[in-house]
């Protein structure tokens, strides 16, 4: 074939053609593939959480449904709010709620003690790991063990009164668990002894993450101990204080059953001096054989706990902070 001078020869088939290549040498990604990859990235966390969520929904969801279903019925018949009316009007339930409310007064004591000890350890810094381990130890001891030990120590002829006699202050000896006026206070003291370690470790961990040079500069400027921690430390641990407040409030409302059951042999005694809402629910369900009334009381307790949890998250949202801030 004769090719005229000055005219371009037709390119050969498969030769001289350049493939379209994306930047950085990567082949172009089709829109459909990009959308699919983005969908996988968005749904990835959901897929990881889904198995656990299904198990939790099955276990707790079914239990809550049965709780609500049973609380509105009696011997299979719909009775509306009659079970709730009976529970609320029961003097023993009112006493139990009063005791839970009184135990809530221990929550500010817990916060004050935990924050104060954490600040002291933060200032010392020497052997802080040892002290932190010692103070945290009660928190990891099982509640039944604590209940049995303190149940023996605080008897009228127990080791605690024996120690007071040995120190020459026998006038302070009391029947700590046998006196109706002291039993609930004693129970609250045991709960504080166990729970305060959690707050100490929680607050101290946050304080140790704060920059040291800020505190050193404040000391060089002559800022006093109380002013420094009031203006510098307290704002930094405020989200944790809110968390600890709500957590311990939930404990006092719905997690004191083990203490009372073990230390009073399941009676809430002496008399009804230490009866709490959980023990009332337990005795109503298994001793009085009234599961419908127990379900109504349990639903009221669940709602109270849920209100505390919602209040915590609303407080966190209003404060605009998280636990790690």
RAMO-V789957 format. One record per helix or strand. SS is the DSSP state (helix for helix, strand for strand). FROM is the first residue (numbers start at 1). TO is the last residue. If there is no record, write none. Layout:
ss->SS from->FROM to->TO
ss->SS from->FROM to->TO
This chain:
ss->helix from->23 to->25
ss->helix from->31 to->71
ss->strand from->73 to->74
ss->strand from->77 to->78
ss->helix from->82 to->89
ss->helix from->91 to->124
ss->helix from->128 to->140
ss->helix from->143 to->153
ss->helix from->159 to->166
ss->helix from->170 to->172
ss->helix from->183 to->208
ss->helix from->212 to->220
ss->helix from->225 to->254
ss->helix from->257 to->263
ss->helix from->277 to->286
ss->helix from->291 to->319
